[in-house]
Amino acid sequence: MDHASHEGLPRAEFAFPGPLRDALVAAILDGSKTSTTGLVAEYEKLGESIPGPGYREAVVDSGGQVVAVIELTEVRIAPLAEVGLAHAVAEGEGYTSVAEWRAGHENFWHSPELRAVLEDPHYTVDDTTPLVLQRFRLVDRVK
């Protein structure tokens, strides 16, 4: 694929710049990460629509450089309590149980950085919190 193929695509930023983003981007590039989870509340706060299958994004690293293009293959909205093991494992972060996946994600969702994005210093999730569960495929490596 021509590296100009990512021009004009929306940017996919996994986590915040730093070690976690670096690990997630590496997992996308090595094929172990094929799913991700977002908060419906974050899409709403940022005024963004929830994308559907076929949507392509340019994955950026911690330095803001495009390193890959991904395409969504499945998108669904579900409450936190309904996230299953297959989705958790496909996140490519080494989770072996839903409880482990949930604990890791709650740490991120309750972080000062994400609470700042949501402009809610006390934001917390529970079993009913609506999530955006996405499956994707790697279309192109840019770097």
C-alpha positions in Angstrom: 0.0 0.0 0.0 1.3 3.5 -0.8 2.3 5.3 2.3 0.3 8.3 1.1 -2.7 6.0 1.7 -3.0 7.3 5.3 -3.2 10.9 4.2 -6.6 12.4 5.2 -7.5 9.5 7.5 -8.6 10.2 11.0 -6.0 9.5 13.7 -6.3 6.5 16.0 -4.6 7.3 19.3 -4.4 4.4 21.6 -4.2 5.5 25.3 -2.0 8.6 25.9 1.5 9.1 24.6 4.0 7.0 26.6 4.7 3.4 27.6 1.1 2.2 27.3 0.6 3.7 23.8 4.0 2.3 22.8 2.9 -1.2 24.0 -0.5 -1.0 22.3 1.0 0.1 19.0 3.6 -2.7 19.1 0.8 -5.2 19.7 -1.2 -3.8 16.7 1.9 -4.1 14.5 2.7 -7.7 15.6 -0.9 -8.7 15.1 -1.7 -9.6 18.7 -4.0 -6.6 19.2 -7.2 -6.8 17.1 -9.7 -5.2 19.5 -10.1 -2.1 21.5 -12.6 -0.7 23.9 -13.8 2.9 24.3 -16.3 4.8 26.5 -19.5 6.0 24.8 -19.1 8.9 27.2 -15.8 9.9 25.6 -17.3 9.9 22.1 -20.2 12.0 23.4 -17.9 14.5 25.2 -15.7 14.9 22.2 -18.7 15.3 19.9 -17.6 12.3 17.8 -19.8 9.8 16.1 -19.2 6.1 16.7 -17.6 4.7 13.6 -18.8 1.4 12.0 -17.3 -1.5 10.1 -15.1 -0.4 7.1 -13.9 2.8 8.9 -10.2 3.3 8.5 -7.9 5.1 10.8 -4.2 6.0 10.9 -2.5 4.7 14.0 -0.1 7.1 15.6 2.8 6.4 17.9 3.8 8.4 21.0 5.7 10.8 18.8 2.6 11.5 16.8 3.9 9.7 13.7 1.6 7.5 11.6 2.8 3.9 11.8 -0.1 1.9 10.5 -3.6 1.9 9.0 -6.4 -0.2 10.6 -9.9 -0.9 9.5 -12.8 -1.7 11.8 -14.4 -5.0 11.1 -17.0 -5.0 13.9 -18.4 -2.4 16.2 -20.9 -2.9 19.0 -22.2 -1.0 22.0 -22.5 -3.1 25.2 -22.5 -2.5 28.9 -19.2 -3.2 30.8 -20.7 -6.3 32.4 -21.1 -8.0 29.0 -17.5 -7.8 27.9 -16.4 -11.4 27.3 -13.0 -13.2 27.4 -12.5 -13.3 23.6 -12.7 -9.5 23.4 -10.4 -9.1 26.4 -7.8 -11.5 25.0 -8.0 -9.8 21.5 -6.9 -6.5 23.2 -3.4 -7.9 22.9 -2.3 -6.8 26.4 -1.8 -10.3 27.8 -5.1 -10.5 29.8 -6.1 -14.1 30.7 -9.4 -13.2 32.4 -12.2 -10.7 32.1 -11.5 -9.6 35.7 -7.9 -8.8 34.8 -9.0 -6.9 31.7 -11.5 -5.0 33.6 -9.1 -4.0 36.4 -6.6 -2.7 33.8 -9.2 -0.7 31.9 -10.8 0.7 35.1 -7.3 2.0 36.1 -7.1 3.8 32.7 -10.7 5.0 32.7 -10.3 6.4 36.3 -7.0 8.0 35.5 -6.5 11.8 36.0 -5.8 12.1 32.2 -9.0 10.5 31.1 -11.1 12.2 33.7 -9.6 15.5 32.4 -10.7 14.6 28.9 -14.2 13.9 30.2 -14.1 17.1 32.4 -15.3 15.0 35.3 -12.7 14.5 38.1 -14.8 11.8 39.8 -15.8 9.8 36.7 -16.2 6.1 37.4 -17.5 3.1 35.5 -19.8 0.3 36.7 -21.5 -2.8 35.2 -23.9 -0.6 33.2 -21.4 1.8 31.7 -21.9 1.7 27.9 -18.8 0.8 26.0 -17.8 0.8 22.3 -16.3 -2.6 21.5 -14.3 -2.6 18.3 -12.6 -5.3 16.3 -10.1 -4.3 13.6 -7.6 -5.6 11.2 -4.2 -4.2 10.2 -4.4 -2.9 6.7 -1.0 -1.4 6.2 2.3 -0.7 8.1 3.5 2.8 7.3 6.9 2.5 9.1 
